[in-house]
Amino acid sequence: MKNIFEIIEKEIEIIDSGYNSGQYNMDFDVERLEQFKSKSAPAMFRLYGWKPWAVSLGFNQKESDIDANKCKEKNIEIVRRPTGGRAVLHAEEITYSVVCPIPDEFSPHDIYRDIHILLLKGLKKLNIPDLDFSKSQPDFRQLYNKEIRSISCFASSARWEIESQGKKVVGSAQRIFGNTLLQHGSILLNHGYNVLADIINTDDETNRKALREWTLEHSISASEATGRTITYDEASKAILSCF
């Protein structure tokens, strides 16, 4: 069976947007989704970065999870994602987004898998050690009951997500709009992601420390895994070479 990219290969636009604001990035994905649904634009695979840094909240996540004043102090933008999942601090990373049809023979899970297979192929060119798919699926209901841990998207790995040395490197989320899918995710390039613990809305420093420690135990960036600095341009080139 062909993967989703083989099926739509002549009808997909490959875009590298570079660095933009958080609101621009979210608006771009939503606008392309609407254009694709109205048949005024093709499917899309896009890579982009974030300047200034931003924290994005999942579609149904509470705004009160994040301290807006601390974000303002650190010049971190707050945006709402059109997809689900939990909070992501978009710092030293490269982000991907996909807008595509859901063919009759595919499920959203099939497309989720195919996207991660392509990402894994590209990221392996960066020589990240022990890079592979997560072997297990966490109990998200139980995880989300653990209030502090559940704030971060990088608190755990789902099946088909990409790990290095058993720690999450890529965090993804998707949403279905009829027969159209929007999926995007963060690929950690360096350790800025851990700043999320500094901007959660809590007066209990024990909670802040717990989230920081939990995040470091369960996630790792490409630069941390390889012991060298991996840049946006290097990661972009590796991923896009797979097309």
C-alpha distance (Angstrom), angle and dihedral (degrees) to the residues before:
residue distance angle dihedral
M1 . . .
K2 3.79 . .
N3 3.79 119.6 .
I4 3.79 121.7 -118.8
F5 3.81 94.2 -97.6
E6 3.81 92.7 53.3
I7 3.81 89.4 52.8
I8 3.82 95.9 49.8
E9 3.82 98.7 28.8
K10 3.82 93.9 120.8
E11 3.80 92.6 44.8
I12 3.80 103.7 49.1
E13 3.80 130.1 93.7
I14 3.81 117.6 -144.4
I15 3.81 112.0 -148.5
D16 3.80 134.5 -178.4
S17 3.81 105.1 -169.5
G18 3.80 97.3 177.1
Y19 3.80 118.9 -153.8
N20 3.80 122.1 -11.8
S21 3.79 139.8 149.2
G22 3.77 120.0 -76.3
Q23 3.79 94.3 -112.0
Y24 3.79 91.3 49.7
N25 3.79 90.8 51.8
M26 3.81 94.2 50.0
D27 3.81 92.8 43.8
F28 3.81 90.9 49.7
D29 3.81 92.4 55.6
V30 3.81 94.0 45.3
E31 3.81 92.4 46.7
R32 3.81 91.9 50.4
L33 3.81 89.4 48.4
E34 3.81 90.8 54.7
Q35 3.81 91.9 44.6
F36 3.78 91.3 51.2
K37 3.81 92.4 48.5
S38 3.82 89.5 52.0
K39 3.84 90.3 46.5
S40 3.80 92.6 -120.1
A41 3.83 94.2 117.5
P42 3.82 135.9 30.0
A43 3.79 128.6 -114.2
M44 3.80 114.3 -74.0
F45 3.78 143.5 -144.0
R46 3.81 109.6 -171.5
L47 3.79 136.4 179.8
Y48 3.80 122.4 -162.5
G49 3.80 146.4 155.6
W50 3.81 136.0 -141.9
K51 3.82 129.4 -113.4
P52 2.95 115.3 -162.3
W53 3.78 100.5 25.4
A54 3.80 113.3 -102.2
V55 3.77 139.5 -167.6
S56 3.79 115.1 -139.7
L57 3.79 122.2 -157.5
G58 3.79 122.4 -148.0
F59 3.81 116.7 -106.5
N60 3.82 93.2 -98.2
Q61 3.81 99.9 28.4
K62 3.80 121.4 121.7
E63 3.81 115.7 -106.0
S64 3.79 87.9 -144.4
D65 3.83 89.5 70.8
I66 3.82 88.1 79.6
D67 3.82 128.4 58.2
A68 3.81 104.8 -127.7
N69 3.81 93.1 -165.7
K70 3.80 93.0 54.9
C71 3.81 89.5 48.4
K72 3.79 90.2 52.4
E73 3.82 90.9 50.0
K74 3.80 90.7 52.5
N75 3.84 94.8 41.2
I76 3.80 91.4 -116.4
E77 3.80 116.2 152.0
I78 3.82 120.1 -138.9
V79 3.81 117.4 -142.4
R80 3.78 137.1 167.1
R81 3.81 119.1 -123.0
P82 3.82 120.3 -140.7
T83 3.82 88.0 -137.7
G84 3.79 130.5 69.4
G85 3.77 130.7 -109.5
R86 3.77 130.0 84.8
A87 3.81 137.0 -64.8
V88 3.79 119.7 -50.8
L89 3.79 125.2 -169.8
H90 3.79 105.1 -144.4
A91 3.77 101.8 -151.9
E92 3.80 124.5 122.2
E93 3.78 97.4 6.9
I94 3.79 146.3 98.1
T95 3.79 117.0 -121.2
Y96 3.80 128.2 -153.6
S97 3.79 130.7 -161.7
V98 3.78 131.5 -171.2
V99 3.79 129.2 -164.5
C100 3.79 112.8 -175.7
P101 3.80 145.0 139.6
I102 3.80 122.6 -93.8
P103 3.82 103.8 -127.5
D104 3.79 117.1 -146.2
E105 3.81 92.7 -107.1
F106 3.82 93.0 51.2
S107 3.78 133.7 78.2
P108 3.82 122.4 -156.3
H109 3.81 86.5 -108.5
D110 3.83 90.0 56.9
I111 3.80 90.5 54.3
Y112 3.81 91.6 45.4
R113 3.81 87.9 54.9
D114 3.82 94.3 46.3
I115 3.80 92.6 50.7
H116 3.79 91.2 51.8
I117 3.79 92.4 46.9
L118 3.81 88.5 56.9
L119 3.82 92.2 45.9
L120 3.80 91.3 49.1
K121 3.79 90.7 51.7
G122 3.81 90.8 52.5
L123 3.79 97.0 42.8
K124 3.79 91.6 50.8
K125 3.81 86.9 66.8
L126 3.81 86.8 67.6
N127 3.82 89.8 62.3
I128 3.80 94.1 -122.6
P129 3.82 105.8 174.5
D130 3.81 122.3 -113.9
L131 3.80 92.4 -0.2
D132 3.80 111.9 175.4
F133 3.79 145.7 127.0
S134 3.77 122.3 -73.5
K135 3.79 109.1 -96.8
S136 3.79 97.9 -152.0
Q137 3.79 142.7 44.0
P138 3.82 117.6 -130.9
D139 3.79 124.3 -136.7
F140 3.80 96.3 -105.0
R141 3.80 93.3 -173.3
Q142 3.78 90.1 58.6
L143 3.81 92.2 42.0
Y144 3.81 93.5 51.6
N145 3.80 89.4 52.9
K146 3.81 87.2 64.7
E147 3.75 93.4 79.8
I148 3.81 103.5 -159.0
R149 3.81 97.0 39.2
S150 3.79 92.1 48.0
I151 3.82 94.0 59.7
S152 3.82 92.6 76.9
C153 3.80 125.3 70.3
F154 3.81 87.4 -148.5
A155 3.81 94.3 59.3
S156 3.81 91.4 101.0
S157 3.80 144.5 -2.0
A158 3.79 126.6 -114.4
R159 3.79 125.3 -151.2
W160 3.83 112.7 -71.7
E161 3.80 92.0 20.0
I162 3.79 115.4 127.4
E163 3.79 123.0 -107.5
S164 3.79 138.2 176.9
Q165 3.79 117.4 -152.0
G166 3.79 88.7 -10.0
K167 3.83 93.4 -54.7
K168 3.79 126.7 113.0
V169 3.82 117.2 -101.4
V170 3.82 100.0 165.9
G171 3.81 126.4 41.5
S172 3.81 117.3 -167.6
A173 3.80 139.8 -179.7
Q174 3.79 133.5 -177.3
R175 3.77 140.0 -168.7
I176 3.78 130.7 -162.9
F177 3.81 122.6 -135.3
G178 3.80 106.5 -175.2
N179 3.81 105.0 -66.7
T180 3.81 93.3 -14.8
L181 3.79 127.5 90.0
L182 3.80 130.5 -153.9
Q183 3.79 115.9 -167.9
H184 3.76 129.5 168.3
G185 3.76 137.1 164.1
S186 3.78 147.6 176.2
I187 3.80 123.4 -110.9
L188 3.80 108.9 -159.8
L189 3.81 112.3 -131.5
N190 3.81 99.9 169.5
H191 3.79 141.3 -0.3
G192 3.83 100.6 -81.2
Y193 3.82 90.5 103.7
N194 3.82 90.3 78.7
V195 3.83 91.4 68.6
L196 3.82 86.4 82.1
A197 3.81 87.6 84.9
D198 3.82 88.7 61.9
I199 3.82 94.9 57.1
I200 3.80 103.4 42.4
N201 3.76 114.7 117.5
T202 3.79 104.4 -106.2
D203 3.79 138.2 117.0
D204 3.78 91.1 -158.4
E205 3.79 110.7 92.1
T206 3.79 88.5 -166.4
N207 3.80 88.6 65.1
R208 3.78 91.4 48.1
K209 3.79 91.3 51.0
A210 3.82 91.0 46.5
L211 3.81 92.3 54.3
R212 3.81 92.2 47.0
E213 3.79 92.4 50.3
W214 3.81 93.1 44.2
T215 3.80 91.2 50.1
L216 3.80 92.9 50.2
E217 3.81 90.6 48.2
H218 3.81 93.4 52.1
S219 3.82 106.3 33.2
I220 3.79 138.7 46.0
S221 3.80 136.0 -179.9
A222 3.78 126.5 -126.5
S223 3.81 91.2 -112.7
E224 3.80 92.7 49.8
A225 3.80 91.4 47.9
T226 3.81 94.9 49.1
G227 3.81 98.7 36.5
R228 3.81 91.7 -127.5
T229 3.80 134.6 85.1
I230 3.80 113.4 -91.6
T231 3.79 112.0 -164.0
Y232 3.78 131.8 -150.9
D233 3.81 90.8 -109.9
E234 3.80 93.4 51.5
A235 3.80 92.8 48.5
S236 3.81 92.5 45.0
K237 3.80 92.1 51.8
A238 3.81 92.1 49.1
I239 3.81 94.2 50.0
L240 3.80 97.2 42.4
S241 3.81 91.0 49.3
C242 3.81 86.7 70.7
F243 3.81 89.4 70.0
